[in-house]
Amino acid sequence: MTFSMARRRLTFTLAAVLVAAACGTKDAPDPLQPSGGQGRIRFVNLITDPARLPVNAILEKIPFGVNLAYTQSTPATLPSPATANFSAILEGARTLVLKKTADTSVVVATLPITITAGTDYTLFAYGGAAGSAVQGLAMGDNNPAITTGQVRIKVMNMSPAAGAVDVFITAANADLATATPAAANLAYKAEFAGALFAAGTYQVQTVPAGTAPAARVGAVSSAVTVTIAANGGRTIVVADAPAGGGPPRSFALTDR
């Protein structure tokens, strides 16, 4: 079977399993169809080894994502109508296995995660540059509903190249020299739990922690612009370049 045929077959199988389980539901269906306490999960690929990418994600032996490139996430990339921000999953000890898409006999990483009911988890796979081991980091959040018409913006620093950063969440083209950081000295693998803002368009930028106000404009290490409708939420992820190292880049995950 050729690679393209295998990819189409896996994509079809993935879509069929998920759509059959819960076609048209708000959240992607849990492949386990849990009857006990449930959390929710999403996976983000931050593996900095192009030789092992892209990857297929298998959650509890069920296909969860296919052909995931650097910075891609699942279940958001699943075929419609199974797309969702998170997927429901039974509480307890769970495992996500990553396999190389081009050769699924190659296991890139096995990532254990413990699920607590009522909690949303973002599971990052990171590392891998220069043949190093791929590791997992799970961040849990209750992700409370927003009913005020505002929006929530969080920031996760997953860039070792960026180091600790000061985070600015401003209107587009605002003057960073006079801006106040939304989060100061945000370390690698640390999260700014978020703040509420009016619905609209925002520029989220980082500079090395402690950069003097007058020097911020020339020191921006990552930036992304997001437009968020009322009651929506985003997590901005700061990440390394695809093969590791700088320059850092940032991208948005949809929470709500």
C-alpha positions as CSV (number, residue, x, y, z in Angstrom):
1,M,0.0,0.0,0.0
2,T,1.4,3.4,-0.9
3,F,1.8,6.2,1.7
4,S,-1.0,8.2,0.1
5,M,-3.4,5.3,0.1
6,A,-2.5,4.5,3.7
7,R,-3.1,8.1,4.7
8,R,-6.5,8.2,3.0
9,R,-7.4,4.9,4.6
10,L,-6.4,6.2,8.1
11,T,-8.2,9.5,7.6
12,F,-11.4,7.7,6.5
13,T,-11.2,5.3,9.4
14,L,-10.6,8.1,11.9
15,A,-13.6,10.1,10.5
16,A,-15.8,7.1,10.5
17,V,-15.1,6.1,14.1
18,L,-15.6,9.6,15.4
19,V,-18.6,10.6,13.3
20,A,-20.4,7.4,14.0
21,A,-19.9,7.8,17.7
22,A,-21.4,11.3,18.0
23,C,-22.3,13.0,14.7
24,G,-23.0,16.7,15.2
25,T,-22.2,16.9,18.9
26,K,-20.6,20.1,20.3
27,D,-17.5,18.2,21.4
28,A,-15.6,15.6,19.5
29,P,-16.8,12.2,20.7
30,D,-14.7,10.2,23.1
31,P,-13.5,7.1,21.4
32,L,-14.1,5.2,24.7
33,Q,-17.7,6.5,24.9
34,P,-17.2,6.9,28.7
35,S,-20.0,6.1,31.1
36,G,-18.1,7.4,34.2
37,G,-16.6,10.7,35.1
38,Q,-15.2,12.6,32.2
39,G,-12.6,15.2,31.4
40,R,-11.7,16.6,28.0
41,I,-8.4,16.5,26.1
42,R,-6.6,18.0,23.1
43,F,-3.2,17.3,21.8
44,V,-0.6,19.8,20.4
45,N,2.4,18.7,18.3
46,L,5.5,20.7,19.2
47,I,8.1,18.0,18.2
48,T,11.2,19.7,16.9
49,D,12.5,16.8,14.8
50,P,11.4,17.1,11.2
51,A,12.7,13.5,10.6
52,R,9.9,12.1,12.8
53,L,7.2,14.4,11.5
54,P,4.3,14.4,10.7
55,V,2.7,12.1,13.3
56,N,-0.5,10.1,13.9
57,A,-2.0,10.3,17.4
58,I,-3.6,7.3,18.9
59,L,-5.6,7.8,22.1
60,E,-6.3,4.6,24.0
61,K,-5.8,2.6,20.9
62,I,-8.2,4.7,18.8
63,P,-7.1,7.0,16.0
64,F,-7.3,10.6,17.4
65,G,-5.4,12.6,14.7
66,V,-3.5,11.9,11.5
67,N,-0.7,13.6,9.6
68,L,-0.1,16.2,12.3
69,A,2.6,18.7,11.4
70,Y,4.5,21.0,13.8
71,T,2.1,23.2,15.8
72,Q,-1.0,21.3,14.7
73,S,-3.5,20.1,17.2
74,T,-6.3,17.5,17.5
75,P,-9.3,17.1,17.7
76,A,-9.5,20.6,16.0
77,T,-8.0,19.1,12.8
78,L,-10.4,16.2,12.5
79,P,-12.7,16.0,9.5
80,S,-16.0,17.8,9.9
81,P,-18.4,17.3,11.7
82,A,-16.2,15.7,14.3
83,T,-14.1,18.9,14.7
84,A,-14.1,20.4,18.2
85,N,-11.8,22.2,20.6
86,F,-11.5,19.2,23.0
87,S,-12.6,15.6,23.0
88,A,-14.4,14.0,26.0
89,I,-12.4,11.2,27.7
90,L,-12.9,8.9,30.7
91,E,-11.2,9.9,33.9
92,G,-8.2,8.0,35.2
93,A,-4.9,6.9,33.7
94,R,-4.8,7.2,29.9
95,T,-2.2,7.0,27.2
96,L,-1.6,8.8,23.9
97,V,0.8,7.1,21.4
98,L,2.4,9.0,18.6
99,K,3.5,7.2,15.4
100,K,5.4,8.5,12.4
101,T,2.8,9.0,9.6
102,A,5.1,7.8,6.8
103,D,6.0,4.6,8.8
104,T,3.5,3.7,11.5
105,S,5.9,1.0,12.8
106,V,7.9,3.9,14.3
107,V,6.7,4.9,17.7
108,V,7.7,8.5,18.2
109,A,6.5,8.8,21.8
110,T,4.2,7.2,24.3
111,L,2.6,9.9,26.5
112,P,0.8,9.0,29.7
113,I,-1.8,11.4,31.2
114,T,-4.1,11.2,34.2
115,I,-7.5,12.6,33.6
116,T,-9.6,14.2,36.4
117,A,-13.4,14.6,35.8
118,G,-14.5,18.1,34.9
119,T,-11.0,19.3,33.7
120,D,-9.8,20.2,30.3
121,Y,-6.3,19.1,29.3
122,T,-3.9,20.3,26.7
123,L,-1.2,17.6,26.1
124,F,1.9,19.0,24.4
125,A,4.5,16.7,22.8
126,Y,7.8,18.6,22.8
127,G,11.5,18.2,22.2
128,G,13.1,15.8,19.7
129,A,15.7,18.1,18.2
130,A,19.0,16.4,17.4
131,G,17.5,13.0,18.0
132,S,16.6,13.7,21.7
133,A,13.6,12.1,23.4
134,V,10.1,13.5,22.8
135,Q,8.4,14.3,26.1
136,G,4.9,15.2,27.1
137,L,3.5,18.1,29.2
138,A,-0.2,18.2,30.3
139,M,-1.8,21.4,31.4
140,G,-5.2,21.2,33.1
141,D,-7.8,24.0,33.2
142,N,-11.5,24.2,34.2
143,N,-12.1,26.5,31.3
144,P,-15.2,28.2,32.9
145,A,-17.9,29.5,30.6
146,I,-17.8,33.3,29.8
147,T,-21.3,34.8,30.0
148,T,-20.4,38.5,30.1
149,G,-19.8,39.0,26.4
150,Q,-16.1,39.3,27.1
151,V,-13.2,37.0,26.0
152,R,-10.4,35.2,27.8
153,I,-6.8,35.2,26.5
154,K,-4.2,32.8,28.0
155,V,-0.6,32.4,27.1
156,M,1.5,29.2,27.3
157,N,5.3,29.6,27.0
158,M,6.6,26.4,25.3
159,S,9.7,28.0,23.7
160,P,13.1,27.1,25.4
161,A,14.7,29.5,22.9
162,A,12.6,32.4,24.1
163,G,13.3,31.8,27.7
164,A,11.4,33.8,30.2
165,V,9.2,36.5,28.6
166,D,7.1,39.5,29.3
167,V,3.7,39.2,27.6
168,F,1.7,42.1,26.2
169,I,-1.9,41.8,25.1
170,T,-2.9,45.1,23.3
171,A,-4.8,46.6,20.5
172,A,-3.0,46.1,17.2
173,N,0.0,48.5,16.7
174,A,-0.2,49.8,20.3
175,D,2.9,51.4,21.7
176,L,4.7,48.7,23.7
177,A,6.9,51.4,25.4
178,T,3.9,52.6,27.3
179,A,2.1,49.3,27.7
180,T,1.8,47.2,30.9
181,P,2.6,43.5,30.6
182,A,-0.3,41.2,31.1
183,A,2.2,38.7,32.5
184,A,5.8,39.4,33.5
185,N,8.7,36.9,33.6
186,L,6.6,34.0,32.2
187,A,9.1,31.1,32.3
188,Y,9.5,28.2,29.9
189,K,6.7,25.6,30.4
190,A,4.7,28.1,32.4
191,E,1.2,29.4,31.7
192,F,-0.4,32.8,32.1
193,A,-3.8,31.7,33.3
194,G,-5.6,34.4,31.4
195,A,-7.5,37.6,31.8
196,L,-10.9,38.9,30.4
197,F,-11.0,41.5,27.7
198,A,-13.7,43.1,25.6
199,A,-14.5,41.1,22.5
200,G,-12.4,42.2,19.5
201,T,-9.0,42.0,17.9
202,Y,-5.8,41.8,19.9
203,Q,-2.1,41.6,19.3
204,V,-0.3,39.2,21.7
205,Q,3.5,39.9,21.8
206,T,6.4,38.7,23.9
207,V,9.8,40.3,24.6
208,P,12.6,38.9,26.8
209,A,11.7,39.3,30.4
210,G,12.9,42.6,31.9
211,T,13.3,44.4,28.5
212,A,13.4,48.2,29.1
213,P,10.2,50.0,27.8
214,A,12.1,52.0,25.2
215,A,13.7,48.8,23.8
216,R,10.5,46.6,23.6
217,V,9.6,47.4,20.0
218,G,12.9,46.2,18.7
219,A,13.0,43.2,21.0
220,V,9.7,41.5,20.1
221,S,10.4,37.7,20.0
222,S,7.0,36.5,19.0
223,A,3.7,38.0,17.9
224,V,0.2,36.9,16.8
225,T,-3.0,38.8,16.1
226,V,-6.4,37.2,17.1
227,T,-10.0,38.3,16.6
228,I,-12.3,36.8,19.2
229,A,-16.1,36.9,19.3
230,A,-18.0,37.5,22.5
231,N,-17.7,34.7,25.1
232,G,-14.8,33.1,23.2
233,G,-11.4,32.1,24.5
234,R,-7.9,31.5,23.1
235,T,-4.7,30.1,24.4
236,I,-1.6,31.7,22.7
237,V,1.3,29.2,22.5
238,V,4.8,30.5,22.2
239,A,7.0,27.9,20.5
240,D,10.4,27.3,19.0
241,A,11.2,27.2,15.2
242,P,10.2,23.8,13.6
243,A,13.7,22.3,14.0
244,G,14.2,23.8,17.4
245,G,15.9,27.1,18.5
246,G,14.9,30.5,17.4
247,P,13.3,32.6,16.2
248,P,10.3,31.8,18.4
249,R,6.8,32.0,16.9
250,S,3.3,32.0,18.4
251,F,-0.1,30.6,17.4
252,A,-3.6,30.4,18.8
253,L,-5.6,27.5,20.1
254,T,-9.4,27.9,20.4
255,D,-10.6,27.2,24.0
256,R,-14.2,28.4,23.4
